[in-house]
Amino acid sequence: MAQKPTAKKTVAEDPRYTQALQSYEAGLRAMQEHKFDKAKPQFQKVIAGPSKELTDRANVHLNICNQHLEHSAAIQFKSPEEHFDYAVSLMNIGDYVTAREHLEKLFKQNAKSDYVVYGLAALDCLTGHVEDALRRLDEALRLNSQLRFQARNDSDFQNLAEDPRFTELLYPDPGPELDSQGSILGEDEPV
């Protein structure tokens, strides 16, 4: 007696499984970028899908997303300076994506805050955005020239140490020296 071919689809051919797998992968990518708010709905789609194995894994990741989202919602800052310090601590542990989110939020609140612009310049340098780093550092120095001294010794700018544009920003040409009467020193007096 011949057996009838079964009409049952394999797991790989099931479009619902394929969609769940794609959502799972998208959720993982978002988590790796610390975008927990974007990862969460992806994992929720997986949980509604057909695969028990993917559902179990998605539940674990969903719990992690929820924990991170609750933690970030619980963070309250008493001042912009405290918020800035938090962003710098994120930079120090290498969480550049979240640090940028916080610095950009601070920048939107006060675009003329020299230390925020300086922080964005440092972050740009750390993440390899050299042109943006130079532009922002120039802007920060125009807002507060005293930041020059900090930038000279700031290891966040080590990627720019050999760049002549960086040197020009930190060691600008002082211009001609003037004597006590306002005349340029070294000029010969007219005869």
Accessible surface in RSA format (square Angstrom, percent):
REM  Atomic radii and reference values for relative SASA: ProtOr
REM  Chains: A
REM  Algorithm: Lee & Richards
REM  Probe-radius: 1.40
REM  Slices: 20
REM RES _ NUM      All-atoms   Total-Side   Main-Chain    Non-polar    All polar
REM                ABS   REL    ABS   REL    ABS   REL    ABS   REL    ABS   REL
RES MET A   1   237.44 123.0 151.40 100.2  86.05 204.9 129.61 110.2 107.83 142.9
RES ALA A   2    96.06  88.3  65.03 100.4  31.03  70.6  74.39 104.8  21.67  57.4
RES GLN A   3   173.02  96.7 143.28 104.7  29.74  70.8  50.92 108.4 122.10  92.6
RES LYS A   4   184.85  90.2 165.85 101.8  19.00  45.2 112.05 100.9  72.80  77.5
RES PRO A   5   129.64  94.5 101.52  92.5  28.12 102.2 113.23  93.5  16.41 102.0
RES THR A   6   119.95  85.3  90.98  92.2  28.97  69.0  71.69  96.3  48.26  73.0
RES ALA A   7   105.35  96.9  68.91 106.3  36.44  82.9  80.43 113.3  24.92  66.0
RES LYS A   8   181.62  88.6 152.76  93.7  28.85  68.7 105.37  94.8  76.25  81.2
RES LYS A   9   126.98  61.9 109.28  67.1  17.69  42.1  72.13  64.9  54.85  58.4
RES THR A  10    82.47  58.7  74.92  76.0   7.55  18.0  78.35 105.2   4.12   6.2
RES VAL A  11    98.97  65.1  92.66  83.9   6.31  15.2  96.18  83.6   2.79   7.6
RES ALA A  12    81.66  75.1  61.21  94.5  20.45  46.5  63.63  89.6  18.03  47.8
RES GLU A  13   113.18  65.0  92.73  70.2  20.45  48.7  40.47  78.3  72.71  59.4
RES ASP A  14    33.84  23.7  33.84  33.7   0.00   0.0   8.06  19.0  25.78  25.7
RES PRO A  15    84.25  61.4  74.93  68.3   9.32  33.9  79.85  65.9   4.40  27.4
RES ARG A  16   150.57  63.2 144.24  73.5   6.33  15.1  68.53  93.7  82.04  49.7
RES TYR A  17    49.75  23.2  49.75  28.3   0.00   0.0  17.67  13.3  32.08  39.5
RES THR A  18    54.88  39.0  53.78  54.5   1.10   2.6  45.75  61.4   9.13  13.8
RES GLN A  19    95.09  53.2  94.99  69.4   0.10   0.2  42.50  90.5  52.58  39.9
RES ALA A  20     4.40   4.0   1.60   2.5   2.80   6.4   4.14   5.8   0.25   0.7
RES LEU A  21    61.80  34.4  61.80  44.2   0.00   0.0  61.80  43.4   0.00   0.0
RES GLN A  22    96.84  54.2  92.71  67.8   4.14   9.8  32.73  69.7  64.12  48.6
RES SER A  23     3.04   2.6   0.96   1.3   2.08   4.8   2.08   4.4   0.96   1.3
RES TYR A  24    19.11   8.9  19.11  10.9   0.00   0.0  10.87   8.2   8.23  10.1
RES GLU A  25    77.91  44.7  76.32  57.7   1.59   3.8  22.22  43.0  55.70  45.5
RES ALA A  26    27.44  25.2  23.23  35.9   4.21   9.6  23.82  33.5   3.62   9.6
RES GLY A  27     0.00   0.0   0.00   N/A   0.00   0.0   0.00   0.0   0.00   0.0
RES LEU A  28    53.50  29.8  53.40  38.2   0.09   0.2  53.40  37.5   0.09   0.3
RES ARG A  29   137.12  57.6 136.23  69.4   0.89   2.1  62.79  85.8  74.34  45.1
RES ALA A  30    12.14  11.2   8.65  13.4   3.49   7.9  11.48  16.2   0.65   1.7
RES MET A  31    29.41  15.2  24.08  15.9   5.34  12.7  24.18  20.6   5.23   6.9
RES GLN A  32   142.04  79.4 113.93  83.3  28.11  66.9  46.99 100.0  95.05  72.1
RES GLU A  33    81.63  46.9  79.18  59.9   2.45   5.8  28.81  55.7  52.83  43.1
RES HIS A  34    74.66  40.8  65.99  45.9   8.67  22.2  42.04  43.3  32.62  38.0
RES LYS A  35    68.60  33.5  66.81  41.0   1.80   4.3  23.31  21.0  45.29  48.2
RES PHE A  36    24.15  12.1  22.39  13.9   1.76   4.6  22.39  13.6   1.76   5.0
RES ASP A  37    86.99  60.9  72.68  72.3  14.31  33.8  29.43  69.3  57.56  57.4
RES LYS A  38   121.68  59.4 114.85  70.5   6.83  16.3  77.19  69.5  44.49  47.4
RES ALA A  39     0.00   0.0   0.00   0.0   0.00   0.0   0.00   0.0   0.00   0.0
RES LYS A  40    64.33  31.4  64.33  39.5   0.00   0.0  20.48  18.4  43.85  46.7
RES PRO A  41    57.58  42.0  56.31  51.3   1.27   4.6  56.59  46.7   0.99   6.2
RES GLN A  42    42.37  23.7  42.37  31.0   0.00   0.0   2.88   6.1  39.49  30.0
RES PHE A  43     0.00   0.0   0.00   0.0   0.00   0.0   0.00   0.0   0.00   0.0
RES GLN A  44    84.22  47.1  76.30  55.8   7.92  18.9  26.51  56.4  57.72  43.8
RES LYS A  45   110.52  53.9  97.85  60.0  12.67  30.2  66.69  60.0  43.83  46.7
RES VAL A  46     0.66   0.4   0.01   0.0   0.65   1.6   0.01   0.0   0.65   1.8
RES ILE A  47    55.41  31.5  43.31  32.3  12.10  29.2  43.31  31.2  12.10  32.8
RES ALA A  48    90.53  83.2  51.24  79.1  39.29  89.4  63.28  89.1  27.25  72.2
RES GLY A  49    24.58  30.3   0.00   N/A  24.58  30.3   9.98  27.4  14.60  32.7
RES PRO A  50    52.45  38.2  13.51  12.3  38.94 141.6  23.97  19.8  28.49 177.0
RES SER A  51    18.86  15.9  10.40  13.9   8.46  19.5  11.07  23.6   7.79  10.9
RES LYS A  52   155.29  75.8 144.34  88.6  10.95  26.1 120.09 108.1  35.19  37.5
RES GLU A  53   107.53  61.7 100.11  75.7   7.42  17.7  40.38  78.1  67.15  54.8
RES LEU A  54     7.85   4.4   7.85   5.6   0.00   0.0   7.85   5.5   0.00   0.0
RES THR A  55    25.24  18.0  25.24  25.6   0.00   0.0  22.48  30.2   2.76   4.2
RES ASP A  56    65.17  45.6  61.37  61.1   3.79   9.0  27.25  64.1  37.92  37.8
RES ARG A  57   120.37  50.5 116.85  59.6   3.51   8.4  30.27  41.4  90.10  54.6
RES ALA A  58     0.00   0.0   0.00   0.0   0.00   0.0   0.00   0.0   0.00   0.0
RES ASN A  59    59.71  41.2  59.33  57.3   0.38   0.9  17.72  42.6  41.99  40.6
RES VAL A  60    87.74  57.7  86.43  78.2   1.32   3.2  87.18  75.7   0.56   1.5
RES HIS A  61    38.46  21.0  38.46  26.7   0.00   0.0  28.88  29.8   9.57  11.1
RES LEU A  62    21.74  12.1  21.74  15.6   0.00   0.0  21.74  15.3   0.00   0.0
RES ASN A  63    85.48  58.9  84.09  81.3   1.39   3.4  16.17  38.9  69.31  67.0
RES ILE A  64    60.26  34.3  60.24  44.9   0.02   0.0  60.24  43.4   0.02   0.1
RES CYS A  65     0.00   0.0   0.00   0.0   0.00   0.0   0.00   0.0   0.00   0.0
RES ASN A  66    40.83  28.2  39.63  38.3   1.20   2.9  14.18  34.1  26.65  25.8
RES GLN A  67   118.91  66.5 113.25  82.8   5.66  13.5  37.79  80.4  81.12  61.5
RES HIS A  68    79.76  43.6  74.90  52.1   4.86  12.4  42.32  43.6  37.44  43.6
RES LEU A  69    51.51  28.7  47.65  34.1   3.86   9.7  48.03  33.7   3.48   9.4
RES GLU A  70   121.57  69.8 112.45  85.1   9.11  21.7  48.43  93.7  73.14  59.7
RES HIS A  71   112.85  61.7 107.07  74.4   5.78  14.8  76.22  78.5  36.63  42.6
RES SER A  72    62.02  52.4  47.44  63.3  14.57  33.6  35.84  76.3  26.18  36.7
RES ALA A  73    74.36  68.4  50.45  77.9  23.91  54.4  61.99  87.3  12.36  32.8
RES ALA A  74    75.73  69.6  46.90  72.4  28.83  65.6  57.90  81.5  17.83  47.2
RES ILE A  75    36.86  21.0  20.79  15.5  16.07  38.7  26.37  19.0  10.49  28.5
RES GLN A  76   144.69  80.9 123.62  90.3  21.06  50.1  54.88 116.8  89.80  68.1
RES PHE A  77    60.21  30.1  28.65  17.7  31.57  82.1  29.00  17.6  31.21  89.3
RES LYS A  78   190.32  92.8 151.22  92.8  39.10  93.1 104.39  94.0  85.93  91.5
RES SER A  79    40.71  34.4  33.69  45.0   7.02  16.2  31.04  66.1   9.67  13.5
RES PRO A  80    73.49  53.6  69.93  63.7   3.56  12.9  73.05  60.3   0.45   2.8
RES GLU A  81    94.82  54.4  94.35  71.4   0.47   1.1  52.30 101.2  42.52  34.7
RES GLU A  82    67.08  38.5  62.68  47.4   4.40  10.5  33.04  63.9  34.04  27.8
RES HIS A  83    10.82   5.9  10.82   7.5   0.00   0.0   3.83   3.9   6.99   8.1
RES PHE A  84    29.60  14.8  29.60  18.3   0.00   0.0  29.60  17.9   0.00   0.0
RES ASP A  85    91.01  63.7  84.33  83.9   6.68  15.8  27.73  65.3  63.28  63.1
RES TYR A  86    54.21  25.3  49.63  28.2   4.58  11.9  41.01  30.8  13.19  16.3
RES ALA A  87     0.00   0.0   0.00   0.0   0.00   0.0   0.00   0.0   0.00   0.0
RES VAL A  88    45.64  30.0  45.64  41.3   0.00   0.0  45.64  39.7   0.00   0.0
RES SER A  89    50.27  42.5  47.31  63.1   2.96   6.8  41.64  88.7   8.63  12.1
RES LEU A  90    14.08   7.8  14.08  10.1   0.00   0.0  14.08   9.9   0.00   0.0
RES MET A  91     8.94   4.6   4.44   2.9   4.50  10.7   4.65   4.0   4.29   5.7
RES ASN A  92   112.97  77.9  75.55  73.0  37.43  90.1  27.84  67.0  85.13  82.3
RES ILE A  93   135.92  77.3  99.61  74.2  36.31  87.5 107.63  77.5  28.29  76.8
RES GLY A  94    41.30  50.9   0.00   N/A  41.30  50.9  18.68  51.3  22.61  50.6
RES ASP A  95    21.83  15.3  18.20  18.1   3.62   8.6   8.69  20.5  13.14  13.1
RES TYR A  96    73.79  34.5  71.07  40.4   2.72   7.1  44.65  33.6  29.14  35.9
RES VAL A  97    58.09  38.2  52.63  47.6   5.46  13.2  57.20  49.7   0.88   2.4
RES THR A  98    24.71  17.6  24.71  25.0   0.00   0.0  21.41  28.8   3.30   5.0
RES ALA A  99     0.00   0.0   0.00   0.0   0.00   0.0   0.00   0.0   0.00   0.0
RES ARG A 100    52.68  22.1  52.68  26.9   0.00   0.0  32.68  44.7  20.00  12.1
RES GLU A 101    88.48  50.8  78.80  59.6   9.68  23.0  44.47  86.0  44.01  35.9
RES HIS A 102    31.78  17.4  30.73  21.4   1.05   2.7  22.56  23.3   9.21  10.7
RES LEU A 103     0.00   0.0   0.00   0.0   0.00   0.0   0.00   0.0   0.00   0.0
RES GLU A 104    67.44  38.7  67.03  50.7   0.41   1.0  17.59  34.0  49.85  40.7
RES LYS A 105   116.30  56.7 112.71  69.2   3.59   8.5  60.90  54.8  55.40  59.0
RES LEU A 106     4.10   2.3   2.61   1.9   1.48   3.7   2.61   1.8   1.48   4.0
RES PHE A 107    58.68  29.4  58.27  36.1   0.42   1.1  58.27  35.3   0.42   1.2
RES LYS A 108   176.97  86.3 140.13  86.0  36.84  87.7  91.22  82.1  85.75  91.3
RES GLN A 109   115.46  64.6  77.97  57.0  37.49  89.3  46.10  98.1  69.35  52.6
RES ASN A 110    81.23  56.0  76.21  73.6   5.01  12.1  24.25  58.4  56.98  55.1
RES ALA A 111    44.96  41.3  38.96  60.1   6.01  13.7  38.96  54.9   6.01  15.9
RES LYS A 112   149.93  73.1 135.40  83.1  14.53  34.6  85.81  77.2  64.12  68.3
RES SER A 113    10.80   9.1   4.56   6.1   6.23  14.4   9.36  19.9   1.43   2.0
RES ASP A 114    31.35  22.0  30.25  30.1   1.09   2.6   5.46  12.8  25.89  25.8
RES TYR A 115    57.99  27.1  57.86  32.9   0.13   0.3  52.47  39.4   5.52   6.8
RES VAL A 116     1.94   1.3   1.94   1.8   0.00   0.0   1.94   1.7   0.00   0.0
RES VAL A 117     0.82   0.5   0.82   0.7   0.00   0.0   0.82   0.7   0.00   0.0
RES TYR A 118    10.22   4.8  10.22   5.8   0.00   0.0  10.22   7.7   0.00   0.0
RES GLY A 119     2.63   3.2   0.00   N/A   2.63   3.2   2.63   7.2   0.00   0.0
RES LEU A 120     0.34   0.2   0.34   0.2   0.00   0.0   0.34   0.2   0.00   0.0
RES ALA A 121     0.00   0.0   0.00   0.0   0.00   0.0   0.00   0.0   0.00   0.0
RES ALA A 122     1.94   1.8   1.94   3.0   0.00   0.0   1.94   2.7   0.00   0.0
RES LEU A 123     0.00   0.0   0.00   0.0   0.00   0.0   0.00   0.0   0.00   0.0
RES ASP A 124     2.49   1.7   2.49   2.5   0.00   0.0   0.00   0.0   2.49   2.5
RES CYS A 125     0.26   0.2   0.00   0.0   0.26   0.6   0.00   0.0   0.26   0.3
RES LEU A 126    51.85  28.9  31.18  22.3  20.67  52.0  31.35  22.0  20.50  55.2
RES THR A 127    45.19  32.1  17.87  18.1  27.32  65.1  26.33  35.4  18.86  28.5
RES GLY A 128    52.54  64.8   0.00   N/A  52.54  64.8  27.53  75.5  25.01  56.0
RES HIS A 129    90.27  49.3  84.25  58.6   6.02  15.4  58.74  60.5  31.53  36.7
RES VAL A 130    49.67  32.7  47.06  42.6   2.61   6.3  47.06  40.9   2.61   7.1
RES GLU A 131   110.83  63.6 104.99  79.4   5.83  13.9  64.26 124.3  46.56  38.0
RES ASP A 132    54.22  38.0  53.58  53.3   0.63   1.5   2.09   4.9  52.13  52.0
RES ALA A 133     0.00   0.0   0.00   0.0   0.00   0.0   0.00   0.0   0.00   0.0
RES LEU A 134    13.99   7.8  12.62   9.0   1.37   3.4  12.95   9.1   1.04   2.8
RES ARG A 135   128.49  53.9 119.66  61.0   8.83  21.0  76.48 104.5  52.00  31.5
RES ARG A 136    40.83  17.1  40.83  20.8   0.00   0.0   0.44   0.6  40.39  24.5
RES LEU A 137     0.00   0.0   0.00   0.0   0.00   0.0   0.00   0.0   0.00   0.0
RES ASP A 138    49.59  34.7  49.59  49.4   0.00   0.0   7.76  18.3  41.84  41.7
RES GLU A 139    40.79  23.4  40.75  30.8   0.04   0.1  13.59  26.3  27.20  22.2
RES ALA A 140     0.00   0.0   0.00   0.0   0.00   0.0   0.00   0.0   0.00   0.0
RES LEU A 141     6.53   3.6   2.50   1.8   4.03  10.1   2.78   2.0   3.74  10.1
RES ARG A 142   171.37  72.0 135.11  68.9  36.26  86.3  73.50 100.5  97.87  59.3
RES LEU A 143    65.94  36.7  32.88  23.5  33.06  83.1  35.58  25.0  30.37  81.7
RES ASN A 144    46.82  32.3  40.94  39.6   5.87  14.1  11.68  28.1  35.14  34.0
RES SER A 145    57.27  48.4  50.65  67.6   6.62  15.3  25.78  54.9  31.50  44.1
RES GLN A 146   117.64  65.8 110.89  81.0   6.75  16.1  48.61 103.5  69.03  52.4
RES LEU A 147    17.36   9.7  17.36  12.4   0.00   0.0  17.36  12.2   0.00   0.0
RES ARG A 148    46.99  19.7  46.99  24.0   0.00   0.0   7.73  10.6  39.26  23.8
RES PHE A 149   111.28  55.7 108.57  67.2   2.71   7.1 109.32  66.3   1.96   5.6
RES GLN A 150    96.89  54.2  84.08  61.5  12.80  30.5  36.92  78.6  59.97  45.5
RES ALA A 151     1.70   1.6   0.00   0.0   1.70   3.9   0.00   0.0   1.70   4.5
RES ARG A 152    79.43  33.4  49.32  25.1  30.11  71.7  13.89  19.0  65.54  39.7
RES ASN A 153   133.78  92.3 100.57  97.2  33.21  80.0  35.76  86.1  98.02  94.7
RES ASP A 154    30.47  21.3  16.77  16.7  13.69  32.4   9.80  23.1  20.67  20.6
RES SER A 155    80.30  67.9  68.55  91.5  11.75  27.1  45.42  96.7  34.89  48.9
RES ASP A 156    32.66  22.9  31.99  31.8   0.67   1.6   0.60   1.4  32.05  32.0
RES PHE A 157     2.40   1.2   1.16   0.7   1.24   3.2   1.71   1.0   0.69   2.0
RES GLN A 158   128.54  71.9 110.99  81.1  17.55  41.8  32.48  69.1  96.06  72.9
RES ASN A 159    91.74  63.3  57.47  55.5  34.27  82.5  19.90  47.9  71.84  69.4
RES LEU A 160     1.57   0.9   1.57   1.1   0.00   0.0   1.57   1.1   0.00   0.0
RES ALA A 161    56.33  51.8  38.34  59.2  17.99  40.9  39.73  55.9  16.60  44.0
RES GLU A 162   164.57  94.5 139.27 105.4  25.30  60.2  68.42 132.3  96.15  78.5
RES ASP A 163    25.12  17.6  18.81  18.7   6.31  14.9  12.65  29.8  12.47  12.4
RES PRO A 164    91.67  66.8  86.92  79.2   4.75  17.3  91.39  75.5   0.28   1.8
RES ARG A 165   104.12  43.7 102.33  52.2   1.79   4.3  61.86  84.5  42.26  25.6
RES PHE A 166    15.53   7.8  15.53   9.6   0.00   0.0  15.53   9.4   0.00   0.0
RES THR A 167    62.98  44.8  61.65  62.5   1.32   3.2  49.32  66.2  13.66  20.6
RES GLU A 168   118.60  68.1 110.40  83.5   8.20  19.5  43.58  84.3  75.02  61.2
RES LEU A 169    28.10  15.6  25.81  18.5   2.30   5.8  28.08  19.7   0.02   0.1
RES LEU A 170     3.18   1.8   3.18   2.3   0.00   0.0   3.18   2.2   0.00   0.0
RES TYR A 171   126.74  59.2 108.42  61.7  18.31  47.7  81.65  61.4  45.09  55.6
RES PRO A 172    62.73  45.7  48.57  44.3  14.15  51.5  52.54  43.4  10.19  63.3
RES ASP A 173   130.16  91.2  97.71  97.3  32.45  76.7  43.32 102.0  86.84  86.6
RES PRO A 174   126.01  91.8  86.13  78.5  39.87 144.9  97.33  80.4  28.68 178.2
RES GLY A 175    30.96  38.2   0.00   N/A  30.96  38.2  22.24  61.0   8.72  19.5
RES PRO A 176    91.07  66.4  66.62  60.7  24.45  88.9  78.25  64.6  12.82  79.7
RES GLU A 177   128.07  73.5 117.92  89.2  10.15  24.2  43.77  84.7  84.30  68.8
RES LEU A 178   106.05  59.1  79.36  56.8  26.69  67.1  79.36  55.7  26.69  71.8
RES ASP A 179    46.17  32.3  32.68  32.5  13.49  31.9  18.05  42.5  28.12  28.0
RES SER A 180   110.74  93.6  62.09  82.9  48.65 112.1  58.87 125.4  51.87  72.7
RES GLN A 181   148.92  83.3 112.55  82.3  36.36  86.6  60.46 128.7  88.45  67.1
RES GLY A 182    46.54  57.4   0.00   N/A  46.54  57.4  24.65  67.6  21.89  49.0
RES SER A 183    54.93  46.4  47.27  63.1   7.67  17.7  24.52  52.2  30.41  42.6
RES ILE A 184    70.26  40.0  62.08  46.2   8.18  19.7  62.08  44.7   8.18  22.2
RES LEU A 185    95.08  53.0  77.53  55.5  17.55  44.1  79.34  55.7  15.74  42.4
RES GLY A 186    81.40 100.4   0.00   N/A  81.40 100.4  43.90 120.5  37.50  84.0
RES GLU A 187   114.76  65.9  94.20  71.3  20.56  48.9  35.32  68.3  79.44  64.9
RES ASP A 188   138.87  97.3 111.59 111.1  27.28  64.5  35.82  84.3 103.05 102.8
RES GLU A 189   141.72  81.4 126.54  95.7  15.19  36.2  60.20 116.4  81.52  66.6
RES PRO A 190   126.04  91.9  95.25  86.8  30.79 111.9 106.30  87.8  19.74 122.7
RES VAL A 191   196.30 129.2 126.34 114.4  69.97 168.6 150.12 130.4  46.19 125.3
END  Absolute sums over single chains surface
CHAIN  1 A    12978.7      10777.7       2201.0       7237.9       5740.8
END  Absolute sums over all chains
TOTAL         12978.7      10777.7       2201.0       7237.9       5740.8
